[in-house]
């Protein structure tokens, strides 16, 4: 288990960029595979990125490829999600999650052991 706190959400115009931060405490973030999820209004929670504990390999679903980038900063004990060219479909609550699994596996992501409280991202047209 690790404590996670997200920050950096807010309102952004369609086509713009936004960066989210997830700060970890009590454990080092290098010990975890880290994921970002979002939940849009009326929709199920969706995994939008993952970075592996073992080799920092990444995973993105088709909805996020070429627009989102996940980065781990071990020195700051944080992970970041950079969102580019956002659309209204990117609106939702974004959650940071951590698990001790070695490599990102989309089927395992719903079962991550630690979760942040979530942060709102709203895209205006």
Short mmCIF file of the C-alpha atoms (twelve columns), coordinates in Angstrom:
data_MODEL
# 
_entry.id   MODEL 
# 
loop_
_atom_site.group_PDB 
_atom_site.id 
_atom_site.type_symbol 
_atom_site.label_atom_id 
_atom_site.label_alt_id 
_atom_site.label_comp_id 
_atom_site.label_asym_id 
_atom_site.label_seq_id 
_atom_site.Cartn_x 
_atom_site.Cartn_y 
_atom_site.Cartn_z 
_atom_site.pdbx_PDB_model_num 
ATOM 1   C CA . UNK A 1   0.000   0.000  0.000   1 
ATOM 2   C CA . UNK A 2   1.086   3.523  -0.743  1 
ATOM 3   C CA . UNK A 3   -0.607  6.857  -0.174  1 
ATOM 4   C CA . UNK A 4   -1.295  8.770  -3.403  1 
ATOM 5   C CA . UNK A 5   -2.388  12.379 -3.845  1 
ATOM 6   C CA . UNK A 6   -3.322  13.825 -7.223  1 
ATOM 7   C CA . UNK A 7   -3.022  17.475 -8.217  1 
ATOM 8   C CA . UNK A 8   -3.085  19.668 -11.301 1 
ATOM 9   C CA . UNK A 9   -6.630  19.188 -12.510 1 
ATOM 10  C CA . UNK A 10  -8.961  21.928 -13.584 1 
ATOM 11  C CA . UNK A 11  -10.541 23.486 -16.634 1 
ATOM 12  C CA . UNK A 12  -8.850  23.356 -20.028 1 
ATOM 13  C CA . UNK A 13  -10.030 24.328 -23.492 1 
ATOM 14  C CA . UNK A 14  -10.470 21.720 -26.186 1 
ATOM 15  C CA . UNK A 15  -7.217  21.292 -28.065 1 
ATOM 16  C CA . UNK A 16  -5.182  22.417 -25.084 1 
ATOM 17  C CA . UNK A 17  -2.867  20.625 -22.675 1 
ATOM 18  C CA . UNK A 18  -2.879  19.804 -18.996 1 
ATOM 19  C CA . UNK A 19  -0.573  17.930 -16.667 1 
ATOM 20  C CA . UNK A 20  -1.607  15.905 -13.651 1 
ATOM 21  C CA . UNK A 21  0.678   14.976 -10.793 1 
ATOM 22  C CA . UNK A 22  0.491   12.066 -8.391  1 
ATOM 23  C CA . UNK A 23  2.673   12.289 -5.316  1 
ATOM 24  C CA . UNK A 24  3.379   9.155  -3.326  1 
ATOM 25  C CA . UNK A 25  4.231   8.921  0.335   1 
ATOM 26  C CA . UNK A 26  5.136   6.177  2.820   1 
ATOM 27  C CA . UNK A 27  6.639   4.048  0.048   1 
ATOM 28  C CA . UNK A 28  8.939   4.716  -2.885  1 
ATOM 29  C CA . UNK A 29  7.146   4.989  -6.200  1 
ATOM 30  C CA . UNK A 30  9.843   2.908  -7.905  1 
ATOM 31  C CA . UNK A 31  8.396   -0.131 -6.109  1 
ATOM 32  C CA . UNK A 32  5.123   0.110  -8.009  1 
ATOM 33  C CA . UNK A 33  3.584   -0.102 -11.406 1 
ATOM 34  C CA . UNK A 34  1.600   3.101  -11.692 1 
ATOM 35  C CA . UNK A 35  -1.610  3.736  -13.572 1 
ATOM 36  C CA . UNK A 36  -3.957  6.586  -14.353 1 
ATOM 37  C CA . UNK A 37  -7.687  6.082  -14.629 1 
ATOM 38  C CA . UNK A 38  -10.548 8.353  -15.455 1 
ATOM 39  C CA . UNK A 39  -14.268 8.190  -14.867 1 
ATOM 40  C CA . UNK A 40  -16.445 10.284 -17.136 1 
ATOM 41  C CA . UNK A 41  -19.982 11.216 -16.120 1 
ATOM 42  C CA . UNK A 42  -22.279 8.256  -16.636 1 
ATOM 43  C CA . UNK A 43  -19.464 5.981  -17.774 1 
ATOM 44  C CA . UNK A 44  -17.377 3.221  -16.244 1 
ATOM 45  C CA . UNK A 45  -13.892 3.891  -14.966 1 
ATOM 46  C CA . UNK A 46  -11.338 3.589  -17.790 1 
ATOM 47  C CA . UNK A 47  -7.603  3.007  -17.572 1 
ATOM 48  C CA . UNK A 48  -5.804  5.678  -19.637 1 
ATOM 49  C CA . UNK A 49  -2.142  4.964  -18.949 1 
ATOM 50  C CA . UNK A 50  0.252   2.707  -17.100 1 
ATOM 51  C CA . UNK A 51  4.008   2.643  -16.463 1 
ATOM 52  C CA . UNK A 52  5.662   -0.593 -15.391 1 
ATOM 53  C CA . UNK A 53  7.676   -1.086 -12.245 1 
ATOM 54  C CA . UNK A 54  10.212  -3.395 -13.895 1 
ATOM 55  C CA . UNK A 55  11.338  -1.339 -16.900 1 
ATOM 56  C CA . UNK A 56  9.143   1.776  -17.172 1 
ATOM 57  C CA . UNK A 57  7.444   0.337  -20.240 1 
ATOM 58  C CA . UNK A 58  4.118   2.024  -20.849 1 
ATOM 59  C CA . UNK A 59  0.611   1.138  -21.914 1 
ATOM 60  C CA . UNK A 60  -2.093  3.371  -23.358 1 
ATOM 61  C CA . UNK A 61  -5.526  2.470  -24.683 1 
ATOM 62  C CA . UNK A 62  -6.407  3.662  -28.173 1 
ATOM 63  C CA . UNK A 63  -8.294  6.642  -26.721 1 
ATOM 64  C CA . UNK A 64  -5.075  7.973  -25.176 1 
ATOM 65  C CA . UNK A 65  -2.331  6.913  -27.598 1 
ATOM 66  C CA . UNK A 66  -0.319  9.764  -29.135 1 
ATOM 67  C CA . UNK A 67  -2.058  12.288 -26.833 1 
ATOM 68  C CA . UNK A 68  -1.254  11.199 -23.268 1 
ATOM 69  C CA . UNK A 69  2.180   10.597 -21.779 1 
ATOM 70  C CA . UNK A 70  2.900   9.029  -18.397 1 
ATOM 71  C CA . UNK A 71  6.234   9.784  -16.738 1 
ATOM 72  C CA . UNK A 72  7.775   8.554  -13.503 1 
ATOM 73  C CA . UNK A 73  10.099  10.812 -11.477 1 
ATOM 74  C CA . UNK A 74  11.751  8.700  -8.793  1 
ATOM 75  C CA . UNK A 75  13.579  11.712 -7.320  1 
ATOM 76  C CA . UNK A 76  10.297  13.502 -6.635  1 
ATOM 77  C CA . UNK A 77  8.544   10.215 -5.798  1 
ATOM 78  C CA . UNK A 78  5.830   11.203 -8.232  1 
ATOM 79  C CA . UNK A 79  4.224   10.161 -11.497 1 
ATOM 80  C CA . UNK A 80  2.796   12.550 -14.041 1 
ATOM 81  C CA . UNK A 81  0.198   12.348 -16.779 1 
ATOM 82  C CA . UNK A 82  0.557   14.856 -19.602 1 
ATOM 83  C CA . UNK A 83  -2.624  15.320 -21.617 1 
ATOM 84  C CA . UNK A 84  -2.355  16.952 -25.041 1 
ATOM 85  C CA . UNK A 85  -4.919  17.929 -27.648 1 
ATOM 86  C CA . UNK A 86  -7.714  17.265 -25.201 1 
ATOM 87  C CA . UNK A 87  -11.326 16.839 -26.247 1 
ATOM 88  C CA . UNK A 88  -14.618 16.876 -24.388 1 
ATOM 89  C CA . UNK A 89  -14.300 13.079 -24.155 1 
ATOM 90  C CA . UNK A 90  -11.366 13.608 -21.769 1 
ATOM 91  C CA . UNK A 91  -13.603 15.244 -19.159 1 
ATOM 92  C CA . UNK A 92  -13.834 13.239 -15.971 1 
ATOM 93  C CA . UNK A 93  -12.335 12.455 -12.600 1 
ATOM 94  C CA . UNK A 94  -8.775  11.209 -12.942 1 
ATOM 95  C CA . UNK A 95  -7.337  8.738  -10.450 1 
ATOM 96  C CA . UNK A 96  -3.779  7.685  -9.808  1 
ATOM 97  C CA . UNK A 97  -3.272  4.040  -8.810  1 
ATOM 98  C CA . UNK A 98  -0.384  1.805  -7.770  1 
ATOM 99  C CA . UNK A 99  0.261   -1.909 -7.661  1 
ATOM 100 C CA . UNK A 100 3.228   -4.196 -7.086  1 
ATOM 101 C CA . UNK A 101 2.688   -6.053 -10.353 1 
ATOM 102 C CA . UNK A 102 5.920   -5.915 -12.385 1 
ATOM 103 C CA . UNK A 103 4.548   -5.042 -15.823 1 
ATOM 104 C CA . UNK A 104 1.467   -3.167 -17.003 1 
ATOM 105 C CA . UNK A 105 -1.414  -5.493 -17.824 1 
ATOM 106 C CA . UNK A 106 -4.674  -3.848 -18.873 1 
ATOM 107 C CA . UNK A 107 -6.678  -6.782 -17.469 1 
ATOM 108 C CA . UNK A 108 -5.091  -6.317 -14.049 1 
ATOM 109 C CA . UNK A 109 -5.502  -2.567 -13.803 1 
ATOM 110 C CA . UNK A 110 -8.952  -2.640 -12.141 1 
ATOM 111 C CA . UNK A 111 -7.375  -4.570 -9.271  1 
ATOM 112 C CA . UNK A 112 -4.614  -2.123 -8.384  1 
ATOM 113 C CA . UNK A 113 -4.094  -2.047 -4.640  1 
ATOM 114 C CA . UNK A 114 -3.717  1.680  -3.902  1 
ATOM 115 C CA . UNK A 115 -5.751  4.587  -5.238  1 
ATOM 116 C CA . UNK A 116 -5.720  8.347  -4.903  1 
ATOM 117 C CA . UNK A 117 -8.824  10.343 -4.138  1 
ATOM 118 C CA . UNK A 118 -9.249  11.575 -7.705  1 
ATOM 119 C CA . UNK A 119 -9.121  14.986 -9.344  1 
ATOM 120 C CA . UNK A 120 -11.489 16.672 -11.779 1 
ATOM 121 C CA . UNK A 121 -10.507 17.532 -15.339 1 
ATOM 122 C CA . UNK A 122 -13.040 19.488 -17.375 1 
ATOM 123 C CA . UNK A 123 -12.615 20.247 -21.058 1 
ATOM 124 C CA . UNK A 124 -14.539 23.185 -22.481 1 
ATOM 125 C CA . UNK A 125 -15.394 23.480 -26.158 1 
# 
